[in-house]
Amino acid sequence: MTTARLILLSFAACILRSSSGFVTINGGGDIVPSPAPQSSRHRGSQSNALGSIARGDYDDGRTKSTTTKSTSTASIDDINRTTTTPPPQYSIDSVSSSTSNVPLLPSHTLAGRVERALLSRFSNGGIERVLASWRYLDAGYDHREYVGDRQDPPVSEGDRRVSRCYQHAPSYVPGLRAKTWWDVNDPHGVLGGTSGGKWAKSLSGSYDAIRDEFVEVALNSDALVRGGGGNNVWAGALTSDAESYGEGWKTLVLLNRGQWDDANARLFPVTSRAIRTSGVPAVEAFFASMEPRSRIKPHSDFTNFVLTCHLPLIVPENGNNKCRLTVGDETRQWIEGRLALFDTSIYHDACNDSDSIRYILMMRVWHPDLSEMEREALQFVYDCLEVPELLSEDANIAAGAARRVASLREFPLGRDSLRNRDGGGFGGGRRRRAGRGGGGSTGDNDGGGFSTSKSRRKKGGGKGLTP
């Protein structure tokens, strides 16, 4: 696979941003500067945040709701039911052998340079699955798999022909659980480790404050204009990959691949601090809107090592089943204030059958099966693609790039905010310059991985997460 193809899969374009402008990879695999486009286009977030209800009946004090089997309007022809097998030369067994520290990719390519940097930085091992994922991507592997038998309860064999429980993840880390819906109240299933699901409870407790700030700022065009200088616009999709989202899906970005949007974080300090101090293991965070009487077609966000979390802020006819999300074979409705966590590498779609706009806070979070070291390795890949000078053989240039990455990852609202623990979000405050913004990412799109934000949007948004 060519370097250009690698970057195409990773970021929906062969252009990578650096703090000094943009860079491209030439035919020999070298990193060269190129002029930045007149308007910057934010990659967008990795997943769509859909605030759905937990399985079964419950009473949230406002409404009574029940989950259902999929009532999606999509025909079975909308789902690609093929399956694929990873390249055997890059299997986990292969990279876990005595040759696991031996580079397998050409050293003159960006892929090869990133691989060598990973092997050097994590010389004690523990990132074999990340190495396999990177090599799969370079080989052009497009992971497709039936996962209906892994659900609880599993899809019956007789229903397999029409099941929508198929995973599609070109950015694929092997060995991770593929569950359509995750229980945010499960102390071990959401984050694992010692922090459990505390972040979900903490963030949910900030719902009223987040919603109030959103109404005051995001729904006030004058406030957004006064904010200036960032990605403070509602953005739509940029590429044809996002066609499934339709014209009605727009986003406003707070956090992208571990880097905070400085201007937008300052516009929404309550929300940004709530994400930060709750310890959400967030890779991306953004507000997302969905127009009335609109639908998002069945699609995958293309990345299996992040999950998508939604905190519904404003849901028209809340509790009346007008705004719904289907993941695999199960449909749930967005309920205001109720967190929903799901896997958008599995086919999913959404609808807003009401007469008003639906708004959510959407986050893409690390998959709970990833170790802390694997999360660090994946973040390092993001950083290398954002600041390619990290890969320089010149020690001074590499050191300067490391300082730049540290600066980009700083939280823009001050050091008084609590640092995330136990794999909490990598928030860094990305200092975006005035005029470079065009923010946005899709809720239902390439989510997470080397190809975060499923589809780039016309005014910003990228391959990332989906609803």
C-alpha positions in Angstrom: 0.0 0.0 0.0 1.4 3.4 -0.9 2.0 6.1 1.7 -0.7 8.2 0.0 -3.2 5.4 0.4 -2.3 5.0 4.1 -2.9 8.7 4.8 -6.1 8.6 2.8 -7.5 5.9 5.0 -6.2 7.5 8.1 -7.4 11.1 7.6 -9.5 11.1 4.4 -6.8 13.1 2.7 -3.1 13.1 2.1 -2.7 16.2 4.2 -1.6 16.4 7.8 -1.7 19.6 9.9 1.3 20.8 11.8 1.6 23.7 14.1 3.4 25.7 11.4 1.0 24.8 8.6 0.4 21.6 6.7 2.7 18.8 5.6 2.4 16.2 2.9 4.4 13.0 2.1 6.2 13.0 -1.2 6.7 10.0 -3.5 9.9 9.0 -1.6 8.1 9.0 1.7 9.7 12.2 2.9 7.8 14.8 5.0 7.6 18.1 3.2 5.7 21.4 4.0 2.9 22.6 1.9 0.7 25.7 2.1 -2.3 25.5 4.3 -5.7 25.8 2.6 -7.5 29.0 2.9 -9.9 27.5 5.4 -8.9 24.8 7.8 -11.1 21.8 8.0 -11.3 20.0 11.3 -11.0 16.3 11.1 -14.0 15.8 13.1 -14.6 13.5 15.9 -14.4 9.7 15.9 -17.8 8.8 16.8 -21.3 10.1 17.0 -22.6 10.7 20.5 -26.0 9.3 20.9 -27.5 9.6 24.3 -29.6 6.4 24.5 -31.4 4.6 27.3 -30.1 1.6 29.1 -31.5 -1.7 28.1 -35.0 -2.5 29.5 -37.6 -0.4 31.1 -36.8 2.5 33.5 -38.2 5.6 34.9 -36.0 8.7 34.7 -38.4 11.0 36.4 -39.6 12.4 33.0 -40.6 9.6 30.8 -41.1 5.9 30.5 -39.3 4.1 27.7 -38.5 0.7 26.4 -35.8 -0.5 24.0 -36.9 -2.5 21.0 -35.6 -4.7 18.3 -34.5 -2.8 15.3 -37.2 -0.9 13.5 -34.8 0.7 11.1 -36.2 1.6 7.7 -33.0 0.3 6.0 -33.3 -2.7 3.8 -31.0 -5.6 4.3 -29.3 -4.6 1.0 -27.9 -1.5 2.8 -25.6 -3.7 4.9 -22.4 -5.3 3.6 -22.4 -8.8 5.0 -19.0 -9.9 3.8 -16.3 -11.1 6.2 -12.5 -10.7 5.9 -9.4 -12.2 7.5 -6.3 -10.2 8.7 -3.1 -10.6 6.7 -1.3 -13.7 8.3 2.1 -12.1 8.1 1.0 -9.4 10.6 -1.0 -11.6 12.9 -0.7 -11.3 16.7 1.1 -14.6 16.8 3.6 -13.3 14.4 4.4 -10.0 16.1 4.4 -11.6 19.6 7.2 -14.0 18.6 10.9 -13.5 19.1 10.9 -11.2 16.1 8.3 -8.8 17.6 10.9 -6.0 17.8 11.9 -6.4 14.2 10.5 -3.7 11.9 8.4 -5.1 9.1 7.5 -2.0 7.1 9.8 -0.1 4.6 11.8 2.5 6.5 11.5 5.2 3.8 7.7 5.4 4.2 5.8 7.2 6.9 4.2 3.9 8.0 7.7 2.5 8.4 8.9 5.5 10.4 5.9 5.4 12.7 6.4 1.6 13.2 10.1 2.1 14.2 9.2 4.9 16.5 6.6 2.7 18.3 9.2 -0.1 18.6 11.7 2.3 20.1 9.3 4.1 22.4 7.7 0.9 23.7 10.8 -1.3 23.7 9.5 -3.5 26.5 6.6 -4.7 24.5 2.9 -4.6 25.4 1.7 -2.9 22.2 1.7 -6.0 19.8 -2.0 -5.3 19.0 -1.3 -1.7 18.1 1.6 -2.8 15.9 -0.7 -5.3 14.2 -3.3 -2.6 13.7 -0.8 -0.2 12.1 0.5 -2.9 9.8 -3.0 -4.0 8.8 -3.7 -0.4 7.8 -0.6 -0.2 5.7 -1.4 -3.4 4.0 -4.8 -2.1 3.0 -6.7 -4.5 5.2 -10.4 -3.7 5.5 -11.8 -5.6 8.5 -15.4 -6.9 8.2 -16.9 -9.5 10.6 -20.2 -10.8 11.8 -20.5 -10.1 15.5 -24.1 -11.1 16.2 -23.0 -14.2 18.1 -21.2 -12.0 20.6 -24.2 -10.1 21.7 -26.2 -10.7 24.9 -28.4 -12.5 24.0 -26.7 -13.7 20.9 -28.4 -13.3 17.5 -29.9 -16.7 16.6 -28.4 -18.5 13.6 -31.7 -18.3 11.8 -31.7 -14.5 12.0 -28.1 -14.1 10.8 -29.1 -13.6 7.2 -31.0 -10.4 8.1 -28.9 -9.3 11.1 -27.2 -5.9 11.0 -24.6 -7.0 13.6 -21.6 -6.7 11.2 -18.5 -4.8 12.1 -16.6 -2.8 9.5 -13.3 -1.3 10.8 -10.4 -0.5 8.4 -8.8 0.9 11.6 -8.8 -2.3 13.5 -7.1 -3.5 16.7 -7.6 -7.2 17.1 -8.9 -8.9 20.3 -11.3 -6.2 21.4 -14.9 -7.0 22.4 -17.5 -6.0 19.8 -20.8 -5.2 21.7 -23.5 -3.1 20.2 -24.5 -1.4 23.5 -22.5 -1.0 26.6 -23.9 -0.5 30.1 -22.6 2.8 31.4 -23.5 1.7 35.0 -21.2 -1.4 34.8 -18.1 -0.5 37.0 -16.0 -3.0 35.1 -17.5 -3.0 31.6 -17.1 0.7 30.8 -13.5 1.5 31.8 -12.2 -1.5 33.6 -9.3 -1.1 36.0 -9.8 0.8 39.2 -11.8 3.8 37.9 -14.8 1.7 36.7 -17.7 3.6 35.4 -17.3 6.6 37.8 -16.7 9.0 34.9 -20.1 8.2 33.5 -21.9 9.0 36.8 -19.8 12.1 37.3 -20.5 13.5 33.8 -24.2 12.6 34.0 -24.3 14.7 37.2 -23.3 17.8 35.2 -26.1 17.4 32.7 -28.1 20.4 33.8 -25.1 22.7 33.8 -23.9 21.5 30.4 -27.3 21.9 28.9 -27.8 25.4 30.3 -24.4 26.5 28.9 -25.2 24.9 25.6 -28.5 26.8 25.3 -26.9 30.0 26.3 -23.9 29.8 23.9 -24.4 27.3 21.1 -27.9 28.3 20.3 -26.9 32.0 20.3 -25.2 32.9 17.0 -24.0 36.3 18.5 -22.2 34.5 21.3 -20.5 32.2 18.7 -19.4 35.2 16.6 -18.1 37.0 19.7 -16.0 33.9 20.6 -14.1 34.1 17.2 -10.8 32.5 16.3 -11.6 28.9 16.7 -13.8 26.2 15.1 -16.8 27.8 16.6 -19.1 27.0 13.7 -21.7 24.3 13.1 -20.0 22.2 10.4 -21.3 19.6 8.0 -19.5 16.7 6.3 -16.6 17.2 3.9 -16.4 14.1 1.8 -18.6 11.6 0.1 -17.9 9.1 2.9 -20.3 11.2 5.0 -23.2 10.9 2.7 -25.0 8.6 5.1 -25.2 11.4 7.5 -27.2 13.6 5.2 -27.5 17.4 5.2 -29.0 17.5 8.7 -26.0 16.4 10.7 -23.7 19.2 12.0 -21.1 19.4 14.7 -19.1 21.9 16.8 -15.8 20.5 18.2 -14.3 20.8 21.7 -11.7 18.1 21.7 -10.1 16.3 18.7 -7.7 13.4 19.0 -6.6 14.5 22.4 -6.2 18.1 21.6 -8.6 20.8 22.9 -9.8 23.5 20.6 -8.7 26.5 22.6 -11.4 29.0 21.4 -14.3 26.5 21.8 -13.1 25.3 25.2 -13.3 28.9 26.4 -16.7 29.3 24.8 -17.9 26.2 26.7 -15.8 26.2 30.0 -18.5 24.3 32.0 -18.7 21.5 29.5 -15.0 21.3 28.9 -14.2 21.2 32.6 -17.0 18.6 33.2 -15.4 16.3 30.6 -11.9 16.9 32.0 -12.6 16.5 35.7 -15.0 13.6 35.3 -12.1 11.6 33.9 -13.9 10.7 30.7 -11.4 8.6 28.6 -12.2 10.9 25.7 -10.3 11.1 22.4 -12.8 13.4 20.9 -15.7 15.6 22.1 -18.2 17.8 20.2 -21.7 19.0 20.1 -23.9 17.5 17.3 -27.2 18.6 15.9 -29.7 16.6 13.8 -32.3 18.4 11.8 -36.0 17.5 12.1 -37.5 14.9 9.8 -34.0 13.6 8.9 -32.2 10.3 8.8 -28.6 9.0 8.9 -28.2 5.9 6.7 -26.7 2.6 8.0 -22.9 3.0 8.2 -19.8 2.2 10.2 -17.4 4.7 11.8 -14.5 2.5 10.6 -12.6 2.2 13.9 -13.1 -0.4 16.6 -10.7 0.8 19.3 -13.0 3.7 20.4 -16.6 3.6 21.6 -19.1 6.4 21.1 -20.8 8.1 24.0 -23.8 10.4 23.8 -25.2 12.8 26.4 -28.5 14.0 24.9 -29.0 17.7 25.7 -32.2 18.6 23.8 -34.5 15.8 22.5 -37.7 16.9 20.8 -40.7 15.1 22.3 -38.4 13.6 24.8 -39.4 10.0 25.7 -42.0 9.7 22.8 -39.6 7.6 20.6 -39.3 10.3 17.9 -35.5 10.4 18.0 -33.9 7.0 17.7 -30.6 5.2 17.2 -30.2 1.7 15.9 -26.9 -0.2 16.6 -26.8 -3.7 15.1 -30.3 -5.2 15.7 -31.4 -3.0 18.6 -33.1 0.4 18.5 -33.1 2.8 21.4 -34.2 6.4 21.8 -32.3 9.4 23.0 -33.4 10.5 26.4 -32.3 13.9 27.8 -29.6 13.5 30.4 -29.2 9.7 29.9 -25.7 8.7 28.8 -25.5 6.1 26.0 -22.4 4.1 25.1 -22.2 2.0 21.9 -19.8 0.6 19.3 -20.0 2.5 16.0 -17.7 0.2 14.2 -20.9 -1.9 14.0 -23.5 -0.8 11.4 -25.8 1.8 12.9 -28.2 4.5 11.8 -30.4 7.2 13.3 -33.5 9.2 12.7 -35.2 12.4 14.0 -38.9 12.0 13.3 -39.8 15.2 15.2 -40.4 18.7 14.0 -37.4 20.2 15.9 -33.6 19.9 16.0 -32.1 17.3 18.3 -28.8 18.3 20.1 -26.3 16.0 21.9 -22.8 16.1 23.4 -20.9 13.4 21.7 -17.6 11.8 22.8 -15.4 9.1 21.4 -13.8 7.2 24.2 -11.0 4.6 24.3 -12.3 1.0 24.2 -12.2 -0.5 27.7 -10.2 -3.5 26.5 -7.2 -1.4 25.6 -4.4 -1.4 28.2 -3.0 2.0 29.3 0.1 1.3 27.3 -2.0 0.6 24.2 -3.8 3.8 24.6 -0.5 5.7 24.9 0.7 4.0 21.8 -2.4 4.9 19.8 -2.2 8.5 21.0 1.5 8.5 19.9 0.4 7.5 16.4 -2.1 10.4 16.4 0.7 12.8 17.6 3.1 11.6 14.9 0.5 12.2 12.2 -0.3 15.6 13.6 3.3 16.6 14.2 5.4 14.5 11.8 8.6 16.1 13.1 8.4 13.7 16.0 9.8 11.1 13.6 12.8 13.2 12.6 16.3 11.7 13.0 17.6 15.1 14.1 17.4 15.0 17.9 16.9 18.7 18.2 14.0 18.7 15.7 12.4 15.7 17.4 12.8 17.3 20.9 11.2 20.5 19.6 8.3 18.5 18.2 7.8 16.7 21.5 7.5 20.1 23.3 5.0 21.2 20.7 2.9 18.1 21.2 3.0 18.7 25.0 1.8 22.2 24.4 -1.0 21.1 22.1 -2.2 18.7 24.7 -2.4 21.3 27.5 -5.9 22.0 28.9 -6.6 25.6 27.8 -8.6 26.5 30.9 -5.8 26.4 33.3 -3.8 23.9 35.3 -6.3 24.0 38.3 -8.5 21.5 36.6 -8.1 17.9 37.8 -5.9 15.7 35.7 -7.7 12.7 34.4 -6.8 9.4 36.0 -6.9 5.8 35.0 -7.0 6.4 31.3 -9.1 9.5 31.4 -9.2 11.7 28.3 -6.0 13.0 26.9 -7.1 16.6 26.8 -4.5 19.0 25.6 -5.3 22.5 24.7 -4.6 22.9 21.1 -3.8 26.5 20.4 -5.6 27.2 17.1 -4.9 30.4 15.4 -7.7 32.8 14.4 -9.1 32.1 11.0 -8.1 28.4 10.9 -11.3 27.1 12.3 -14.0 25.2 10.5 -14.8 22.8 13.3 -16.9 19.8 13.2 -17.0 16.1 13.0 -19.7 13.7 12.4 -21.5 11.8 15.0 -21.9 8.8 12.7 -18.7 8.4 10.9 -15.2 7.1 10.9 -14.7 7.0 14.5 -11.6 7.1 16.4 -8.6 5.2 15.1 -6.2 6.2 12.5 -9.2 7.3 10.5 -11.1 9.2 13.1 -14.2 11.0 12.0 -15.9 9.1 9.5 -16.4 11.7 6.9 -15.1 15.1 6.5 -17.6 17.7 6.3 -18.1 20.7 4.0 -17.1 23.2 6.7 -15.1 20.9 8.9 -15.4 17.5 10.3 -13.5 14.4 9.5 -13.3 10.7 9.6 -14.5 10.0 13.0 -17.1 8.7 15.3 -20.8 8.2 14.5 -24.1 8.1 16.2 
